[in-house]
Amino acid sequence: MKATIWHNPACGTSRKTLAILQETPGVELTVVEYLVNPPSAEKLAALYQAAGMTPQQGLRLRGTDAEERGLPAADAAVVLAAMVAEPRLIERPLVETDKGVRLCRPQDKVFEIL
């Protein structure tokens, strides 16, 4: 099974999710450090749609100025544009497999798509 993790190595939950993926037999893993290689707005929109969530639900609030900027109440296009411009606004980790996409907080959510 192919899997892609949109990863932040500074995040403990992201590291734990990555470890689960690395330890799962048969997983062909692609690791994307999204702070270095941010996804496009189109890719983010597709990931959130596949996960059954809105871009607002994928917005990282902790440690960001997202609330002060009014992003939780902004429309999807504004949120996606902000995430592309400042990838630290993307909550992590997002994992994509053939079985779907999950925002893996907590990290055990990854088992839903393995």
Backbone as ProteinMPNN parsed JSONL, in Angstrom:
{"seq_chain_A": "MKATIWHNPACGTSRKTLAILQETPGVELTVVEYLVNPPSAEKLAALYQAAGMTPQQGLRLRGTDAEERGLPAADAAVVLAAMVAEPRLIERPLVETDKGVRLCRPQDKVFEIL", "coords_chain_A": {"N_chain_A": [[0.841, -1.183, 0.0], [0.51, 2.199, -0.838], [1.501, 5.166, 0.841], [1.307, 8.528, 1.875], [2.699, 10.928, 3.933], [2.138, 14.07, 5.231], [4.316, 15.826, 6.73], [5.757, 17.126, 9.761], [8.76, 17.346, 11.153], [9.309, 18.449, 13.649], [7.145, 18.04, 15.211], [5.67, 16.093, 17.685], [3.407, 14.359, 17.474], [3.3, 14.014, 14.727], [5.765, 12.756, 14.296], [5.304, 10.36, 15.712], [3.207, 9.273, 14.22], [4.507, 8.93, 11.776], [6.354, 6.968, 12.568], [4.623, 4.79, 13.045], [3.736, 4.323, 10.421], [6.182, 3.649, 9.2], [6.75, 1.289, 10.508], [4.792, -0.427, 9.702], [4.19, -3.282, 7.903], [4.534, -3.627, 4.357], [3.933, -1.044, 3.564], [4.491, 1.48, 1.3], [6.177, 4.235, 1.616], [5.919, 7.757, 1.326], [7.376, 10.682, 2.338], [6.555, 13.932, 2.993], [7.83, 16.909, 3.809], [6.012, 19.352, 4.735], [6.445, 21.985, 5.479], [8.689, 22.693, 4.133], [8.165, 21.912, 1.513], [5.422, 22.953, 0.576], [1.998, 21.968, 0.044], [-0.143, 22.599, -2.811], [-2.965, 24.846, -3.055], [-5.015, 23.511, -4.32], [-4.302, 20.813, -3.926], [-4.419, 20.657, -1.135], [-7.168, 21.214, -0.761], [-8.261, 18.951, -1.994], [-7.241, 16.936, -0.314], [-8.499, 17.573, 2.141], [-11.179, 17.296, 1.388], [-11.258, 14.549, 0.781], [-10.781, 13.593, 3.303], [-13.091, 14.216, 4.52], [-13.515, 16.655, 5.717], [-13.437, 20.219, 6.42], [-11.416, 22.944, 5.138], [-11.168, 24.785, 7.206], [-11.366, 23.145, 9.438], [-8.969, 21.889, 9.261], [-7.138, 23.71, 10.016], [-4.401, 24.927, 11.779], [-4.469, 26.049, 14.993], [-3.166, 26.31, 17.429], [-0.273, 27.894, 18.537], [-0.186, 29.613, 16.4], [-1.217, 32.577, 14.562], [-3.768, 32.352, 13.655], [-6.398, 32.605, 14.722], [-6.473, 35.307, 15.527], [-6.327, 36.483, 13.059], [-8.761, 35.891, 12.06], [-9.218, 33.575, 10.644], [-10.524, 31.061, 11.29], [-13.205, 31.621, 10.827], [-13.259, 32.38, 8.239], [-13.832, 32.027, 4.651], [-13.403, 28.981, 2.715], [-11.586, 29.288, 0.546], [-10.023, 31.482, 1.328], [-8.835, 30.484, 3.637], [-7.373, 28.296, 2.593], [-5.609, 29.692, 0.889], [-4.167, 31.131, 2.801], [-2.93, 29.016, 4.137], [-1.265, 27.976, 2.138], [0.417, 30.142, 1.731], [1.531, 30.377, 4.267], [2.614, 27.69, 5.512], [2.768, 26.728, 8.127], [0.322, 27.01, 9.201], [-1.108, 24.769, 8.62], [-2.648, 22.047, 10.047], [-1.195, 19.145, 11.457], [-0.335, 15.632, 11.492], [-1.18, 15.079, 8.083], [-2.3, 12.203, 6.442], [-2.271, 10.219, 3.578], [-3.66, 7.488, 1.929], [-4.462, 4.637, -0.179], [-6.866, 4.014, 0.892], [-7.975, 6.298, 1.88], [-7.927, 9.578, 3.465], [-6.601, 11.007, 6.4], [-6.521, 13.294, 9.111], [-4.221, 12.903, 11.366], [-4.567, 13.105, 14.326], [-5.444, 12.057, 17.278], [-2.377, 10.121, 16.766], [-3.15, 7.461, 16.337], [-5.298, 7.481, 14.609], [-4.386, 6.968, 12.111], [-4.54, 4.249, 11.682], [-7.068, 3.812, 10.694], [-6.931, 4.042, 7.981], [-5.152, 2.222, 7.037]], "CA_chain_A": [[0.0, 0.0, 0.0], [1.225, 3.475, -0.858], [1.065, 6.14, 1.838], [2.027, 9.802, 1.911], [2.49, 11.696, 5.158], [2.502, 15.487, 5.183], [5.022, 15.672, 7.999], [6.575, 18.168, 10.379], [9.631, 16.606, 12.063], [9.338, 19.07, 14.97], [5.882, 17.715, 15.888], [5.67, 14.766, 18.274], [2.343, 13.538, 16.891], [3.72, 13.704, 13.37], [6.833, 11.75, 14.405], [4.697, 9.089, 16.132], [2.465, 8.753, 13.066], [5.524, 8.467, 10.835], [6.889, 5.7, 13.081], [3.617, 3.763, 12.777], [3.785, 4.027, 8.99], [7.452, 2.983, 8.907], [6.746, -0.038, 11.128], [3.717, -1.234, 9.138], [4.663, -4.036, 6.739], [3.868, -3.425, 3.08], [3.645, 0.37, 3.278], [5.464, 2.231, 0.494], [5.978, 5.539, 2.24], [6.465, 9.022, 0.853], [7.347, 11.682, 3.395], [6.626, 15.295, 2.477], [7.949, 17.923, 4.855], [5.164, 20.375, 4.134], [6.967, 23.332, 5.736], [9.709, 22.904, 3.107], [7.487, 21.715, 0.225], [3.991, 23.051, 0.868], [1.062, 21.562, -1.009], [-0.91, 23.667, -3.457], [-4.331, 25.008, -2.538], [-5.821, 22.443, -4.922], [-3.975, 19.559, -3.248], [-5.0, 20.743, 0.212], [-8.624, 21.088, -0.88], [-8.55, 17.542, -2.284], [-6.969, 16.162, 0.901], [-9.562, 17.816, 3.123], [-12.414, 16.696, 0.885], [-11.128, 13.101, 0.956], [-10.834, 13.321, 4.747], [-14.421, 14.553, 5.008], [-13.413, 17.818, 6.591], [-13.281, 21.506, 5.757], [-10.115, 23.561, 5.389], [-11.184, 25.401, 8.53], [-11.102, 22.088, 10.418], [-7.569, 21.524, 9.112], [-6.351, 24.888, 10.36], [-3.689, 24.845, 13.057], [-4.715, 27.229, 15.815], [-2.162, 26.38, 18.483], [1.028, 28.398, 18.119], [-0.288, 30.456, 15.202], [-2.072, 33.757, 14.709], [-4.956, 32.088, 12.832], [-7.608, 33.174, 15.329], [-6.374, 36.768, 15.447], [-6.554, 36.856, 11.66], [-10.133, 35.562, 11.698], [-9.237, 32.467, 9.689], [-11.518, 30.017, 11.547], [-14.509, 32.037, 10.294], [-13.095, 32.773, 6.834], [-14.274, 30.991, 3.714], [-12.405, 27.96, 2.409], [-10.552, 29.803, -0.355], [-9.138, 32.349, 2.114], [-8.072, 29.602, 4.525], [-6.41, 27.573, 1.777], [-4.58, 30.643, 0.451], [-3.321, 31.417, 3.96], [-2.126, 27.817, 4.4], [-0.236, 27.884, 1.106], [1.36, 31.23, 1.991], [2.174, 30.102, 5.552], [2.289, 26.288, 5.764], [2.657, 26.422, 9.56], [-1.108, 27.042, 9.528], [-1.678, 23.455, 8.312], [-2.568, 21.09, 11.155], [-0.461, 17.964, 11.013], [0.036, 15.234, 10.141], [-2.157, 14.522, 7.157], [-1.814, 10.973, 5.815], [-3.075, 9.807, 2.434], [-3.424, 6.135, 1.411], [-5.506, 4.207, -1.108], [-8.112, 3.869, 1.659], [-8.495, 7.598, 2.271], [-7.068, 10.599, 4.074], [-6.931, 11.341, 7.777], [-5.7, 14.161, 9.942], [-3.898, 11.896, 12.383], [-4.496, 13.629, 15.685], [-4.162, 11.473, 17.664], [-1.685, 9.337, 15.743], [-3.835, 6.184, 16.089], [-6.261, 7.631, 13.509], [-3.786, 6.445, 10.886], [-4.96, 2.856, 11.489], [-8.325, 3.805, 9.952], [-6.687, 4.031, 6.531], [-4.094, 1.245, 6.725]], "C_chain_A": [[0.883, 1.242, 0.0], [0.627, 4.403, 0.19], [1.939, 7.381, 1.717], [1.676, 10.49, 3.214], [2.992, 13.109, 4.914], [2.999, 15.778, 6.592], [5.743, 16.941, 8.433], [7.451, 17.458, 11.406], [9.722, 17.206, 13.466], [8.117, 18.716, 15.808], [5.91, 16.275, 16.392], [4.613, 13.856, 17.686], [2.707, 13.124, 15.478], [4.817, 12.639, 13.386], [6.266, 10.387, 14.796], [3.919, 8.457, 14.983], [3.43, 8.212, 12.02], [6.089, 7.124, 11.279], [5.911, 4.555, 12.838], [3.679, 3.348, 11.308], [5.053, 3.258, 8.628], [7.471, 1.552, 9.425], [5.667, -0.955, 10.559], [4.214, -1.953, 7.885], [3.848, -3.709, 5.487], [3.533, -1.988, 2.73], [4.808, 0.975, 2.495], [5.264, 3.696, 0.841], [6.672, 6.675, 1.497], [6.291, 10.028, 1.975], [7.523, 13.055, 2.753], [6.708, 16.234, 3.673], [7.262, 19.179, 4.328], [5.624, 21.796, 4.445], [8.022, 23.705, 4.701], [9.076, 22.859, 1.715], [5.98, 21.774, 0.435], [3.123, 22.583, -0.299], [0.376, 22.783, -1.62], [-2.277, 23.769, -2.788], [-5.224, 23.892, -3.07], [-5.578, 21.111, -4.226], [-4.562, 19.55, -1.85], [-6.51, 20.556, 0.17], [-9.006, 19.634, -1.125], [-8.309, 16.666, -1.057], [-8.088, 16.332, 1.917], [-10.881, 17.201, 2.669], [-12.382, 15.183, 1.094], [-11.201, 12.702, 2.434], [-12.21, 13.616, 5.329], [-14.415, 15.731, 5.97], [-13.251, 19.09, 5.77], [-11.86, 22.029, 5.977], [-10.053, 24.222, 6.774], [-10.889, 24.374, 9.624], [-9.652, 21.619, 10.354], [-6.618, 22.648, 9.459], [-5.686, 24.699, 11.722], [-3.887, 26.152, 13.807], [-3.602, 27.426, 16.843], [-0.826, 26.861, 17.913], [1.017, 29.224, 16.851], [-1.151, 31.675, 15.521], [-3.38, 33.598, 13.925], [-6.217, 32.718, 13.414], [-7.603, 34.694, 15.248], [-6.652, 37.274, 14.042], [-7.97, 36.531, 11.192], [-10.259, 34.379, 10.762], [-10.252, 31.377, 10.014], [-12.906, 30.347, 10.976], [-14.443, 32.422, 8.819], [-13.586, 31.664, 5.914], [-13.089, 30.112, 3.308], [-11.267, 28.494, 1.538], [-9.544, 30.675, 0.394], [-8.246, 31.499, 3.017], [-7.002, 28.855, 3.734], [-5.284, 28.485, 1.305], [-3.621, 30.968, 1.602], [-2.404, 30.234, 4.268], [-0.991, 27.672, 3.391], [0.839, 28.946, 1.353], [2.171, 30.982, 3.264], [1.846, 28.672, 5.969], [2.221, 25.907, 7.238], [1.204, 26.447, 10.025], [-1.805, 25.708, 9.246], [-1.524, 22.559, 9.538], [-1.962, 19.803, 10.628], [-0.649, 16.826, 11.98], [-1.174, 14.771, 9.333], [-1.531, 13.288, 6.522], [-2.816, 10.561, 4.75], [-2.668, 8.399, 2.031], [-4.524, 5.837, 0.393], [-6.866, 4.118, -0.422], [-8.674, 5.201, 2.145], [-7.445, 8.509, 2.849], [-7.546, 10.822, 5.502], [-5.97, 12.408, 8.288], [-5.442, 13.331, 11.187], [-3.563, 12.515, 13.724], [-5.657, 13.023, 16.439], [-3.615, 10.54, 16.575], [-2.382, 8.014, 15.422], [-4.885, 6.273, 14.982], [-5.704, 7.083, 12.199], [-4.234, 5.002, 10.624], [-6.272, 2.743, 10.717], [-8.121, 3.684, 8.446], [-5.524, 3.11, 6.14], [-4.707, -0.106, 6.418]], "O_chain_A": [[1.867, 1.326, 0.735], [-0.586, 4.427, 0.402], [3.145, 7.293, 1.489], [0.503, 10.622, 3.563], [4.114, 13.319, 4.453], [2.212, 15.952, 7.523], [6.257, 17.709, 7.621], [6.943, 17.009, 12.433], [10.173, 16.527, 14.389], [8.059, 19.055, 16.99], [6.146, 15.347, 15.619], [4.892, 12.686, 17.421], [2.443, 11.99, 15.078], [4.793, 11.717, 12.571], [6.702, 9.364, 14.267], [3.968, 7.242, 14.793], [3.193, 7.15, 11.444], [6.282, 6.232, 10.452], [6.328, 3.46, 12.463], [3.674, 2.158, 10.994], [5.002, 2.318, 7.834], [8.135, 0.692, 8.846], [5.626, -2.138, 10.896], [4.614, -1.308, 6.916], [2.63, -3.537, 5.552], [2.91, -1.735, 1.699], [5.95, 0.983, 2.954], [4.295, 4.32, 0.408], [7.832, 6.574, 1.099], [5.191, 10.205, 2.498], [8.508, 13.308, 2.059], [5.763, 16.338, 4.455], [7.847, 19.961, 3.579], [5.234, 22.729, 3.743], [8.232, 24.885, 4.42], [9.409, 23.666, 0.847], [5.326, 20.732, 0.468], [3.465, 22.776, -1.466], [0.326, 23.854, -1.016], [-2.686, 22.876, -2.046], [-6.088, 23.387, -2.353], [-6.519, 20.363, -3.962], [-5.139, 18.55, -1.422], [-7.067, 19.816, 0.981], [-9.965, 19.135, -0.536], [-9.089, 15.752, -0.788], [-8.571, 15.354, 2.487], [-11.619, 16.645, 3.483], [-13.372, 14.599, 1.536], [-11.634, 11.598, 2.763], [-12.474, 13.308, 6.492], [-15.207, 15.792, 6.911], [-12.965, 19.039, 4.573], [-11.18, 21.598, 6.907], [-9.009, 24.215, 7.426], [-10.241, 24.694, 10.621], [-9.161, 21.011, 11.305], [-5.416, 22.543, 9.218], [-6.348, 24.351, 12.7], [-3.521, 27.224, 13.323], [-3.157, 28.546, 17.096], [-0.317, 26.308, 16.938], [2.07, 29.51, 16.281], [-1.733, 31.784, 16.6], [-4.022, 34.587, 13.573], [-7.015, 33.301, 12.681], [-8.627, 35.301, 14.934], [-7.161, 38.381, 13.868], [-8.342, 36.852, 10.064], [-11.307, 34.194, 10.144], [-10.812, 30.798, 9.083], [-13.687, 29.442, 10.679], [-15.464, 32.756, 8.219], [-13.739, 30.516, 6.33], [-11.93, 30.462, 3.533], [-10.103, 28.176, 1.781], [-8.345, 30.611, 0.121], [-7.05, 31.762, 3.145], [-5.849, 28.789, 4.161], [-4.12, 28.085, 1.322], [-2.411, 31.066, 1.399], [-1.239, 30.423, 4.618], [0.12, 27.286, 3.754], [2.031, 28.675, 1.202], [3.35, 31.33, 3.335], [0.887, 28.459, 6.711], [1.668, 24.859, 7.57], [0.889, 25.964, 11.112], [-2.973, 25.538, 9.597], [-0.412, 22.334, 10.015], [-2.195, 19.422, 9.481], [-1.061, 17.013, 13.125], [-2.083, 14.138, 9.872], [-0.371, 13.317, 6.11], [-4.027, 10.551, 4.973], [-1.487, 8.128, 1.815], [-5.396, 6.667, 0.137], [-7.902, 4.142, -1.087], [-9.741, 5.231, 2.759], [-6.244, 8.259, 2.745], [-8.746, 10.824, 5.775], [-4.786, 12.426, 7.951], [-6.357, 13.087, 11.974], [-2.426, 12.453, 14.193], [-6.789, 13.462, 16.24], [-4.3, 10.221, 15.603], [-2.211, 7.495, 14.319], [-5.319, 5.243, 14.467], [-6.462, 6.769, 11.282], [-4.301, 4.579, 9.471], [-6.561, 1.692, 10.145], [-9.027, 3.274, 7.721], [-4.984, 3.217, 5.039], [-3.985, -1.061, 6.132]]}, "name": "protein", "num_of_chains": 1, "seq": "MKATIWHNPACGTSRKTLAILQETPGVELTVVEYLVNPPSAEKLAALYQAAGMTPQQGLRLRGTDAEERGLPAADAAVVLAAMVAEPRLIERPLVETDKGVRLCRPQDKVFEIL"}
